[in-house]
Amino acid sequence: MPYKFVGNGEVLVGRKCPDFININGQKIAIEVFYRKHKEQFRGGFINWLEERYKIFHSYGWEIKFFDETQVNEKEILKRIG
């Protein structure tokens, strides 16, 4: 799959660090998260999700989110092929 791990701070988009980015020239970022943690994060899960979406889109990036229940081969291949 044409994605690279950059969750170590290698790539920042509007001061946000995605977990993975597409390496074939498409501006697609992937965020992987643990839902329970994000529910306790700065105003809740929905606020976190909306904030990330707005920031990445303002820089021309598409962003895909995967929670802990979606991190499996079948789901990942279905969504990012």
C-alpha positions as CSV (number, residue, x, y, z in Angstrom):
1,M,0.0,0.0,0.0
2,P,1.4,3.4,-0.9
3,Y,1.4,4.9,2.7
4,K,4.2,5.7,5.0
5,F,4.2,6.1,8.8
6,V,5.0,9.7,9.7
7,G,3.4,9.7,13.2
8,N,6.8,10.5,14.7
9,G,6.5,14.1,13.6
10,E,8.2,13.7,10.3
11,V,5.3,15.5,8.5
12,L,3.1,18.3,9.9
13,V,0.0,19.6,8.4
14,G,-1.0,22.9,10.0
15,R,0.9,21.9,13.2
16,K,-0.9,18.5,13.2
17,C,1.0,15.2,12.8
18,P,-0.9,12.6,10.8
19,D,-0.1,8.9,11.5
20,F,0.3,8.0,7.8
21,I,0.5,9.8,4.5
22,N,0.1,8.7,0.9
23,I,3.5,8.5,-0.9
24,N,2.2,8.4,-4.5
25,G,1.7,12.2,-4.7
26,Q,-1.9,12.3,-3.4
27,K,-2.6,14.4,-0.4
28,I,-4.2,11.7,1.7
29,A,-3.5,11.4,5.5
30,I,-4.6,8.7,7.8
31,E,-5.3,9.0,11.5
32,V,-5.5,5.9,13.7
33,F,-6.9,6.5,17.2
34,Y,-8.3,4.9,20.3
35,R,-11.9,6.2,20.6
36,K,-12.0,6.2,24.4
37,H,-8.9,8.4,24.6
38,K,-10.3,10.9,22.1
39,E,-13.6,11.0,24.0
40,Q,-11.7,12.5,27.0
41,F,-9.6,14.8,24.7
42,R,-10.3,18.6,24.6
43,G,-14.0,18.7,24.3
44,G,-14.7,15.2,23.2
45,F,-14.3,12.9,20.2
46,I,-16.6,14.9,17.8
47,N,-14.7,18.1,18.4
48,W,-11.4,16.4,17.9
49,L,-12.6,14.8,14.6
50,E,-14.1,18.1,13.3
51,E,-11.0,20.1,14.2
52,R,-8.7,17.6,12.4
53,Y,-10.9,17.5,9.4
54,K,-11.0,21.3,9.0
55,I,-7.3,21.7,9.5
56,F,-6.3,19.0,7.0
57,H,-8.9,20.2,4.4
58,S,-7.7,23.8,4.7
59,Y,-4.3,22.6,3.4
60,G,-5.8,20.6,0.6
61,W,-5.5,17.2,2.3
62,E,-8.1,14.4,2.4
63,I,-8.1,12.6,5.8
64,K,-9.3,9.2,6.7
65,F,-9.9,8.1,10.3
66,F,-9.6,4.6,11.7
67,D,-10.5,3.7,15.3
68,E,-9.4,0.6,17.1
69,T,-12.3,-1.4,15.8
70,Q,-11.4,-0.7,12.2
71,V,-7.7,-1.5,12.3
72,N,-7.9,-4.8,10.5
73,E,-6.8,-5.9,7.0
74,K,-10.3,-6.2,5.5
75,E,-11.5,-2.8,6.7
76,I,-8.3,-1.0,5.7
77,L,-8.2,-2.5,2.2
78,K,-11.9,-1.7,1.7
79,R,-11.3,2.0,2.6
80,I,-7.9,2.8,1.1
81,G,-7.3,-0.2,-1.1
